[in-house]
Amino acid sequence: MQEFLTLAVRLAEEAASAIRTIRAAGFTVETKSDSTPVTLADRQAEALITAGLRAAMPDIQVVAEEEVAAGRIAAPSGRYWLVDPLDGTREFAAGRDEFAVCVGLIEKGAPVVGAVASPAFHELHFGAVGQGAWRRRGNMDEKIAVRRAPPEGLTVFASRHYRDAPELKDCLAQYRVARLVNIGSALKFLRLAEGAADFYPRLGRTMEWDTAAPQAVLEAAGGTVLTMAGTPLRYGKPGWENPDFFARGLL
């Protein structure tokens, strides 16, 4: 997996740099046909990543968010890349820092490699399932791992946009919760992976490119991502849409 991980890391970092440049210069926000926002940063970051993946590994299919939105859709194969060039576009457009670049590799329906860059924080989380996960700050790579939930209760990270959902309140009523934090994008997975949080319940719509890379990082760090039925979150589903899921450390 090292060759795949090295490529994903390089392209995620290059895309993060491009996004920071666009953010500093200013940008406009457009609306796609599904009523979600898109910016120049989404498009340029995706073009950079997809070109890099196809040039380095032309035999591996690439599925990327904006290409799918434009009608470039392929059936999933046994091994393919899933790319979200700017996860958290709503946060990015609103001037918040909670957005990420996600490059993940799927193997037989499971995420096996992931690189997630956080441009505003100059951080990168990356990992390969079975090999470990790391956080890069500057030139320093630090191995990360999930933690066992403390006896005083769970630190829960949940979506900023579903913070008042009754389903979330009903879900959390089943647990001893010490702290609830609402943030956007794939950063929730990353806080679990580095042992800063314990539980992320997602009770709302996500797409496979939103979750592939951060799920790989979390699972490489020792965590799990399960559907409501208790089965691992899998990939290659019709329409690329995920069911509700629970991302967890060691509960």
N, C-alpha and C positions, 0 to 999 in steps of 0.2 A: 504493500500500500504506500510505501514511501514516495514513489514517483508521483502518484496521484496527489498525495498530500502536499508535496513541495509545489506542484503546479497550482493547486487550489489556493495555497497561501500566497504565492507570488501574485496571482491575478486579483485576489481579494484586496491585497495591499495597494496594488496599482489603481484599482477602482476607487478605493477609499481616498487616495490622493487626488484623483480626478474630481470626486464629489466635493472635497474641501475647496478645490479651486473654483468650482462653479458656485458653491455657497458664498464664497468671499466676493465673487463678481456680481452676484445677484441673478435672479431667475424668475420666470413666470410659471404659474401653475395652470395646467390644462385638466380637463375632465374626460376620462375615457367613457366608452359606451356603457360600462357597468357602473358608472357614477363614481368611480374611484379616481383620485388625483394622479397625475403623472407630470414629471418635469424633465428638463434637459439632463439633469443629473441621472435620472433613471435610464434614459436612452443612451447616454454616452458611456455610463458604467457598464450597461449590458453589452453594448457593441464591443467594448474593450475585452470583457470577460469571454464572450462567446467566440470572438475571433481568436483569442489566445488558446482556448480549449480546442477549437477545431484545427488550429495550426499544429498544436503539439500532439494531439491524439485524434486524427481525422476519422478513425474507425468507431469512435464512441459518440453516440447520439447526445445532443445538447437540447434540453428543454428549458426555455427561459421565459420569464413572466411576460415581458413586452412583446416577444415574438408570438407567444400564444394569443395575446390580446389582439395582435394584428392578423390573426388567422393562420399563422405558421404552426400547425399542430401535427405532431407525429405520434404514432402509437408507441407506448413504452417498450423498450427492449430489455434484455437481461441485465445489461449494464448501461447506465446513462447518467449524465450530469443534470442536476436541477439547480437553476440559478435564479435568485432574487437579487437584482442589482442594487436595489435600495428598499430594504424592508423597513417599513415605517415612514412611507412618503408623507402621510398626514402629519406626523411629528416634524419631519424635515421642513415641510411647507409652512408649518406654524412657528418655526424658529426654535423648536426644542432640539435637544441633543440625542434623543432616543431613536436612532435609526442605525441600520446596519447593512453590510454587504454580505450576502450568503451564497457560498459555492459548495454544493454537496454532491457526493457520488453515491448512486444507488446500485446495489448489487443484488439481483434476485429478489427485488421488492423490499430490501432493507437498506437504510442509510449506513454506509461503512466509513466514509471520510467526510469531514466537514471543516471549512474555514469560514469564520465569521469575523469580519472587521467592523469596528465601531469608530467611524471616521472622526466624530467630534471628540472622542476620548483618546484617540491615538492608541487604540488597543486592538489586539487580534487574539482570538481564541481559536484553537485548531486541535484536531485530534483524529485518530483512526481507531475504530472499535477493535478491542483486543490488544492495542498497543499503547494507549494512554492519551491524555489531553494536556494541553499547555496554554498558558496565557503569555503573550508577548507585549511588553511595554518598553518602548525604545529598542535597545539591542539586547534586552534581557528576556530569556524564555524561562518561565517557571512552571513546573508540573502542577496540575490542579486535580482535585478530586472532590466528589460530593461528600457531605458530612452526614453523620447520624443525627437525626432530629433530637434537639435537646429536650430534657424532661419538662421544662417550663412551657413548651409549646412550639408550634411551627411558625417559621417566618414564611409567609405566603406572598408570592408575587403574582399579580393578576393584571389583565389588560386595563389600560387607562379608559378605554372606550366602553367597557362593560362594568365599570366600577359600581353602578347602582342596580345592576341586573338582579332581580329576585332569585334567579337560578343560582347565582354565585353565593348569595347569602344562605340559601338553603343548603348548598353543598358544604360551605365552611362550617355550618352549624354542627356537622358530624365530627369535627376535629377540635382539638385544643389549639387555638390560634393565639400566638403571642404578639404577632405583628403582621399587618397587611400593607403591602406597598403596591401602588398602581403605576405601572410604566408601560410604554409602548415597545413594539418590535421584538426581535429575537433576544434582546437583552435579558429577558426573563429566564430563558433557558441558561444563559451564560452565568447568571448569578447562582443558579442551582449547581452548575458544573464546577464553579470555583468554591463551593461550600459556604456561600453567603446567605443562602435561602434553602428551603426544604421542599416546597410544593408550588406548582403552577397549574391550576385547573383552567382549561380552556373550554369554555361553554359558548362557543360562537364560531362563525365561519373562518376557516383558514384554508390556504391552498398548499399543495405539496411543496412548492418552492419556498414558502414561508418557513417551513419546519425541517426540511431535509438536513441542511448543514448544521443547524443548532442541535437537532436531535442526535446527529452523529457525535458532536462534541460532548453532549451530556452523557450519552451512553459510553463513550470512550473514557469519561471521568467516573463511571460507575453508577450512573443514574438509569432511569427507565422512563419510557413514554408509552402509556397504555390507553387503549380506548375504554369506553364505559363498560364494555364487555370483559375487560381485563386482559385483552390480547394486545400484543405489540402493535404500535401504529405502523402500517405498511404503506407501500408506494406502488404507483401504477394504477390507481383507481380511476373509474370513469369520471371525466371532467376535471381530474387532478384535485378534487376537493376532499378535504379531511373531515372525518367525524369529530365530535367532541372528544377531548382526551385529557389525561392527567400526566403531567411531567413531574417526576419525583426524584428526590435524593434517596437517602436511606431512612424511610419512615418506620 
